[in-house]
Amino acid sequence: MYWIYLAVFILMVLTPGIIKDPVFLLSEENAEEIVIFLLGIIGFLIFNYKEKQLSFNLKEKQKVQKEATKTSRDLAHSYSYIGEINRKLEILNDISLKLAETPNMNSTERKYIYKLILDAIKTLGKTDRFTVSFANLNSRIIMKEIGKGNKKLSPEVKKIILNFDKRKNIINANEYAIIRSSKSVNGISAFISIKLKNKQALKDLELLKTLATQALLLRLLTKKRD
């Protein structure tokens, strides 16, 4: 394209030397002016075309860069998400492996598993304001409470737990989220009561429910030693 523009420029310069006689009804000067004008128009159109092409290429480059940045960001987010999921599964796996040793464990080992469960709840719930409790919904008795930060259940939460709808596993009440174990044994269920901050939306509710079930299993297998 640049060679065409150069050729047009050269023709404009040489036009006076090329046209030496009148052309049709035009005088030599008028013919030269018209040819130079036409060549100028052609040069302008070429320049305008190249400018638009450059602008288009620049926009395409910016679009590709944005897509590359977005792809890179999404990829980083995916890696982070996969890493987070793997970490959560690792936590549950560690607790499950320890629970397999329950029949032979001593008091110290039992407390260690409780600590693993509490640490896992803290990690998944992103707070240390929670309590794990065990309640017999048939006799309406809170049997045991363990936790960090908020170690004692408030009267409000106790009332909710003892009147928990057996068809539900999760209840949001005022500033609390209460997650029940997926199973109950002889009327006994485990509950994780988390005090929320600023209408905090809890994630990983199913994993928290699994932790509640693991806490219940540990409680039932070692209750004679408590």
Secondary structure as a PSIPRED ss2 file (coil, helix, strand):
# PSIPRED VFORMAT (PSIPRED V4.0)

   1 M C   1.000  0.000  0.000
   2 Y H   0.000  1.000  0.000
   3 W H   0.000  1.000  0.000
   4 I H   0.000  1.000  0.000
   5 Y H   0.000  1.000  0.000
   6 L H   0.000  1.000  0.000
   7 A H   0.000  1.000  0.000
   8 V H   0.000  1.000  0.000
   9 F H   0.000  1.000  0.000
  10 I H   0.000  1.000  0.000
  11 L H   0.000  1.000  0.000
  12 M H   0.000  1.000  0.000
  13 V H   0.000  1.000  0.000
  14 L H   0.000  1.000  0.000
  15 T H   0.000  1.000  0.000
  16 P H   0.000  1.000  0.000
  17 G H   0.000  1.000  0.000
  18 I H   0.000  1.000  0.000
  19 I C   1.000  0.000  0.000
  20 K C   1.000  0.000  0.000
  21 D C   1.000  0.000  0.000
  22 P C   1.000  0.000  0.000
  23 V E   0.000  0.000  1.000
  24 F C   1.000  0.000  0.000
  25 L C   1.000  0.000  0.000
  26 L E   0.000  0.000  1.000
  27 S C   1.000  0.000  0.000
  28 E H   0.000  1.000  0.000
  29 E H   0.000  1.000  0.000
  30 N H   0.000  1.000  0.000
  31 A H   0.000  1.000  0.000
  32 E H   0.000  1.000  0.000
  33 E H   0.000  1.000  0.000
  34 I H   0.000  1.000  0.000
  35 V H   0.000  1.000  0.000
  36 I H   0.000  1.000  0.000
  37 F H   0.000  1.000  0.000
  38 L H   0.000  1.000  0.000
  39 L H   0.000  1.000  0.000
  40 G H   0.000  1.000  0.000
  41 I H   0.000  1.000  0.000
  42 I H   0.000  1.000  0.000
  43 G H   0.000  1.000  0.000
  44 F H   0.000  1.000  0.000
  45 L H   0.000  1.000  0.000
  46 I H   0.000  1.000  0.000
  47 F H   0.000  1.000  0.000
  48 N H   0.000  1.000  0.000
  49 Y H   0.000  1.000  0.000
  50 K H   0.000  1.000  0.000
  51 E H   0.000  1.000  0.000
  52 K H   0.000  1.000  0.000
  53 Q H   0.000  1.000  0.000
  54 L H   0.000  1.000  0.000
  55 S H   0.000  1.000  0.000
  56 F H   0.000  1.000  0.000
  57 N H   0.000  1.000  0.000
  58 L H   0.000  1.000  0.000
  59 K H   0.000  1.000  0.000
  60 E H   0.000  1.000  0.000
  61 K H   0.000  1.000  0.000
  62 Q H   0.000  1.000  0.000
  63 K H   0.000  1.000  0.000
  64 V H   0.000  1.000  0.000
  65 Q H   0.000  1.000  0.000
  66 K H   0.000  1.000  0.000
  67 E H   0.000  1.000  0.000
  68 A H   0.000  1.000  0.000
  69 T H   0.000  1.000  0.000
  70 K H   0.000  1.000  0.000
  71 T H   0.000  1.000  0.000
  72 S H   0.000  1.000  0.000
  73 R H   0.000  1.000  0.000
  74 D H   0.000  1.000  0.000
  75 L H   0.000  1.000  0.000
  76 A H   0.000  1.000  0.000
  77 H H   0.000  1.000  0.000
  78 S H   0.000  1.000  0.000
  79 Y H   0.000  1.000  0.000
  80 S H   0.000  1.000  0.000
  81 Y H   0.000  1.000  0.000
  82 I H   0.000  1.000  0.000
  83 G H   0.000  1.000  0.000
  84 E H   0.000  1.000  0.000
  85 I H   0.000  1.000  0.000
  86 N H   0.000  1.000  0.000
  87 R H   0.000  1.000  0.000
  88 K H   0.000  1.000  0.000
  89 L H   0.000  1.000  0.000
  90 E H   0.000  1.000  0.000
  91 I H   0.000  1.000  0.000
  92 L H   0.000  1.000  0.000
  93 N H   0.000  1.000  0.000
  94 D H   0.000  1.000  0.000
  95 I H   0.000  1.000  0.000
  96 S H   0.000  1.000  0.000
  97 L H   0.000  1.000  0.000
  98 K H   0.000  1.000  0.000
  99 L H   0.000  1.000  0.000
 100 A C   1.000  0.000  0.000
 101 E C   1.000  0.000  0.000
 102 T H   0.000  1.000  0.000
 103 P H   0.000  1.000  0.000
 104 N H   0.000  1.000  0.000
 105 M C   1.000  0.000  0.000
 106 N C   1.000  0.000  0.000
 107 S H   0.000  1.000  0.000
 108 T H   0.000  1.000  0.000
 109 E H   0.000  1.000  0.000
 110 R H   0.000  1.000  0.000
 111 K H   0.000  1.000  0.000
 112 Y H   0.000  1.000  0.000
 113 I H   0.000  1.000  0.000
 114 Y H   0.000  1.000  0.000
 115 K H   0.000  1.000  0.000
 116 L H   0.000  1.000  0.000
 117 I H   0.000  1.000  0.000
 118 L H   0.000  1.000  0.000
 119 D H   0.000  1.000  0.000
 120 A H   0.000  1.000  0.000
 121 I H   0.000  1.000  0.000
 122 K H   0.000  1.000  0.000
 123 T H   0.000  1.000  0.000
 124 L H   0.000  1.000  0.000
 125 G H   0.000  1.000  0.000
 126 K C   1.000  0.000  0.000
 127 T C   1.000  0.000  0.000
 128 D C   1.000  0.000  0.000
 129 R E   0.000  0.000  1.000
 130 F E   0.000  0.000  1.000
 131 T E   0.000  0.000  1.000
 132 V E   0.000  0.000  1.000
 133 S E   0.000  0.000  1.000
 134 F E   0.000  0.000  1.000
 135 A E   0.000  0.000  1.000
 136 N E   0.000  0.000  1.000
 137 L C   1.000  0.000  0.000
 138 N C   1.000  0.000  0.000
 139 S C   1.000  0.000  0.000
 140 R C   1.000  0.000  0.000
 141 I E   0.000  0.000  1.000
 142 I E   0.000  0.000  1.000
 143 M E   0.000  0.000  1.000
 144 K E   0.000  0.000  1.000
 145 E E   0.000  0.000  1.000
 146 I E   0.000  0.000  1.000
 147 G E   0.000  0.000  1.000
 148 K E   0.000  0.000  1.000
 149 G E   0.000  0.000  1.000
 150 N C   1.000  0.000  0.000
 151 K C   1.000  0.000  0.000
 152 K C   1.000  0.000  0.000
 153 L C   1.000  0.000  0.000
 154 S C   1.000  0.000  0.000
 155 P H   0.000  1.000  0.000
 156 E H   0.000  1.000  0.000
 157 V H   0.000  1.000  0.000
 158 K H   0.000  1.000  0.000
 159 K H   0.000  1.000  0.000
 160 I H   0.000  1.000  0.000
 161 I H   0.000  1.000  0.000
 162 L H   0.000  1.000  0.000
 163 N C   1.000  0.000  0.000
 164 F C   1.000  0.000  0.000
 165 D C   1.000  0.000  0.000
 166 K C   1.000  0.000  0.000
 167 R C   1.000  0.000  0.000
 168 K C   1.000  0.000  0.000
 169 N C   1.000  0.000  0.000
 170 I E   0.000  0.000  1.000
 171 I E   0.000  0.000  1.000
 172 N E   0.000  0.000  1.000
 173 A E   0.000  0.000  1.000
 174 N C   1.000  0.000  0.000
 175 E C   1.000  0.000  0.000
 176 Y E   0.000  0.000  1.000
 177 A E   0.000  0.000  1.000
 178 I E   0.000  0.000  1.000
 179 I E   0.000  0.000  1.000
 180 R E   0.000  0.000  1.000
 181 S C   1.000  0.000  0.000
 182 S C   1.000  0.000  0.000
 183 K C   1.000  0.000  0.000
 184 S C   1.000  0.000  0.000
 185 V E   0.000  0.000  1.000
 186 N C   1.000  0.000  0.000
 187 G C   1.000  0.000  0.000
 188 I E   0.000  0.000  1.000
 189 S E   0.000  0.000  1.000
 190 A E   0.000  0.000  1.000
 191 F E   0.000  0.000  1.000
 192 I E   0.000  0.000  1.000
 193 S E   0.000  0.000  1.000
 194 I E   0.000  0.000  1.000
 195 K E   0.000  0.000  1.000
 196 L C   1.000  0.000  0.000
 197 K C   1.000  0.000  0.000
 198 N C   1.000  0.000  0.000
 199 K C   1.000  0.000  0.000
 200 Q C   1.000  0.000  0.000
 201 A C   1.000  0.000  0.000
 202 L C   1.000  0.000  0.000
 203 K C   1.000  0.000  0.000
 204 D C   1.000  0.000  0.000
 205 L H   0.000  1.000  0.000
 206 E H   0.000  1.000  0.000
 207 L H   0.000  1.000  0.000
 208 L H   0.000  1.000  0.000
 209 K H   0.000  1.000  0.000
 210 T H   0.000  1.000  0.000
 211 L H   0.000  1.000  0.000
 212 A H   0.000  1.000  0.000
 213 T H   0.000  1.000  0.000
 214 Q H   0.000  1.000  0.000
 215 A H   0.000  1.000  0.000
 216 L H   0.000  1.000  0.000
 217 L H   0.000  1.000  0.000
 218 L H   0.000  1.000  0.000
 219 R H   0.000  1.000  0.000
 220 L H   0.000  1.000  0.000
 221 L H   0.000  1.000  0.000
 222 T H   0.000  1.000  0.000
 223 K H   0.000  1.000  0.000
 224 K H   0.000  1.000  0.000
 225 R H   0.000  1.000  0.000
 226 D C   1.000  0.000  0.000
